[in-house]
Amino acid sequence: MTGARMNSDELRHFIRDIPDFPKPGIVFKDITPLLADGRALAATVDNIAAPFLGAVDVVLGIESRGFIVGAAVAYRLGVGMAIARKPGKLPYHRVTQQYQLEYGVDSLEIHQDAIAPSSRVLIVDDLLATGGTAEAAIGLVGTLKGQVVGCAFIIELGFLGGRARLGEVKCLSLIRYD
């Protein structure tokens, strides 16, 4: 551990609200100020990794900001990393999991050999909103016969109820907006 200690309220100061992005009525939660501050980034990684020390074999980062945080968490935990991407981005044999959006369907893909059977997996992303993407990532891990030990997010938009879609999976969010 780096010793960077910051609580949720301190980390919240590094989240920038961008109104009407990507469309009117949406307030985008921008984590780039948090990523730009070494102490805040270290605290974020430490706070996500700490509850999972010794309990994870691989981190699964969800495209795209989940790659940034997931790689750092995997390094902190001393484990490897797998990636879940949007369709058409992975070059090797892959499995796909569809999920429901507010106005349609999307999907995530993962290489078929990214997670060994029985591997303990921590899913990492920047944001938990409606839960569809995280639910799809859980499905991918299950298809590969891995075991999800938790999902971790920098931000959770609690008012959207995404946590309910994750079932009994341990869920960690550093900053919550209700």
C-alpha positions in Angstrom: 0.0 0.0 0.0 1.2 3.5 -0.8 -0.2 5.0 2.4 -2.4 7.4 0.4 -5.5 7.8 2.6 -8.5 9.6 1.4 -12.1 8.9 2.3 -15.2 9.1 0.1 -15.8 12.8 0.8 -12.2 13.7 -0.1 -12.3 11.7 -3.3 -15.7 13.2 -4.3 -13.9 16.6 -4.7 -12.0 15.1 -7.6 -15.2 14.2 -9.6 -16.2 16.8 -12.1 -19.9 17.1 -13.2 -20.4 17.7 -16.9 -24.0 18.7 -17.5 -25.8 17.6 -20.7 -23.1 15.1 -21.7 -23.4 12.9 -23.7 -26.9 14.2 -24.2 -29.3 16.7 -22.6 -30.5 15.8 -19.2 -27.4 13.6 -18.3 -24.9 14.8 -15.8 -21.7 13.0 -16.7 -19.4 12.1 -13.8 -15.9 12.8 -15.0 -13.1 10.9 -13.2 -10.2 12.5 -15.2 -9.4 15.0 -12.3 -9.1 12.1 -10.0 -6.9 10.2 -12.4 -4.7 13.3 -12.8 -4.0 13.6 -9.0 -1.4 11.1 -7.8 -2.6 11.0 -4.3 -6.3 10.6 -5.2 -5.5 7.9 -7.8 -3.4 6.0 -5.3 -6.1 6.3 -2.6 -8.7 5.1 -5.1 -6.6 2.0 -6.0 -5.7 1.3 -2.4 -9.4 1.6 -1.3 -10.6 -0.7 -4.0 -7.8 -3.3 -3.5 -7.8 -3.5 0.3 -10.9 -5.6 0.8 -9.8 -8.1 -1.8 -6.2 -8.7 -0.9 -5.5 -12.4 -1.1 -9.0 -13.2 -2.4 -8.6 -12.6 -6.1 -6.8 -14.4 -9.0 -7.6 -12.0 -11.8 -9.2 -8.5 -12.2 -11.7 -8.0 -15.0 -11.7 -4.4 -16.3 -14.7 -3.2 -18.2 -14.2 -0.9 -21.2 -12.9 1.7 -21.1 -12.3 3.5 -17.8 -12.4 0.1 -16.0 -9.1 -0.7 -17.9 -7.4 2.2 -16.2 -8.4 1.5 -12.7 -8.5 -2.3 -13.1 -4.9 -2.4 -14.3 -3.8 -0.5 -11.2 -5.9 -2.6 -8.9 -4.5 -5.8 -10.5 -1.0 -4.5 -9.9 -1.7 -3.7 -6.3 -3.2 -7.1 -5.8 -0.3 -8.8 -7.6 -2.6 -10.6 -10.1 -3.2 -10.5 -13.8 -5.9 -8.7 -15.6 -8.6 -9.6 -18.2 -10.6 -7.1 -20.3 -14.2 -7.0 -21.3 -14.7 -5.0 -24.5 -17.5 -3.8 -26.8 -18.1 -6.1 -29.8 -15.5 -6.2 -32.6 -12.5 -5.0 -30.5 -10.9 -8.3 -29.5 -8.8 -10.3 -32.0 -8.9 -13.8 -30.6 -11.7 -16.4 -30.0 -14.2 -14.7 -27.7 -17.5 -15.2 -25.8 -20.2 -12.6 -25.8 -22.8 -11.5 -23.3 -25.7 -9.3 -24.3 -27.4 -6.8 -21.9 -30.4 -4.6 -21.9 -30.0 -0.8 -22.3 -32.8 1.7 -21.7 -33.4 1.9 -25.4 -32.0 -1.4 -26.9 -29.4 -4.0 -26.4 -25.6 -4.0 -26.2 -23.0 -6.6 -25.5 -19.6 -7.2 -24.0 -16.9 -9.7 -25.2 -14.0 -11.4 -23.6 -11.3 -13.7 -24.9 -12.3 -17.3 -24.2 -9.1 -18.0 -22.4 -9.0 -14.8 -20.4 -10.3 -16.4 -17.2 -9.4 -19.9 -16.1 -12.1 -22.1 -14.7 -12.5 -21.6 -10.9 -10.5 -18.4 -11.0 -11.6 -15.8 -8.4 -12.5 -12.6 -10.3 -12.9 -9.0 -9.2 -14.8 -6.9 -11.7 -13.7 -3.3 -11.8 -15.3 -0.3 -13.5 -15.5 3.4 -13.0 -19.2 3.7 -12.6 -22.2 1.7 -11.5 -25.4 3.2 -13.0 -28.2 0.9 -14.1 -26.1 -2.2 -13.6 -26.4 -3.7 -17.1 -22.7 -3.6 -18.0 -21.6 -5.1 -14.7 -24.3 -7.8 -14.9 -23.0 -8.7 -18.4 -19.5 -8.9 -17.0 -20.7 -11.2 -14.3 -22.3 -13.3 -17.0 -19.1 -13.5 -19.0 -17.2 -14.7 -15.9 -19.8 -17.4 -15.3 -19.6 -18.5 -19.0 -15.9 -19.0 -18.5 -16.6 -20.9 -15.2 -14.9 -18.3 -13.0 -16.1 -17.2 -9.6 -17.0 -13.5 -9.1 -15.8 -12.5 -5.7 -16.8 -8.9 -6.0 -17.5 -5.8 -8.2 -15.8 -2.5 -7.4 -16.6 0.9 -8.7 -15.3 4.4 -8.1 -18.8 5.9 -8.4 -22.3 4.5 -7.9 -25.4 6.3 -9.0 -27.6 4.8 -6.3 -30.8 6.4 -7.5 -30.6 4.2 -10.7 -30.7 1.0 -8.7 -27.9 -0.8 -10.5 -26.7 -2.7 -7.4 -30.0 -4.7 -7.4 -29.1 -6.3 -10.8 -25.8 -7.7 -9.4 -27.5 -10.2 -7.1 -25.6 -11.5 -4.1 -22.2 -10.3 -5.4 -20.2 -8.3 -3.0 -20.3 -4.7 -4.3 -17.9 -1.9 -3.3 -18.4 1.7 -4.4 -16.1 4.5 -3.2 -18.4 7.4 -3.9 -22.2 7.1 -3.9 -24.7 9.6 -5.3 -28.3 9.1 -4.1 
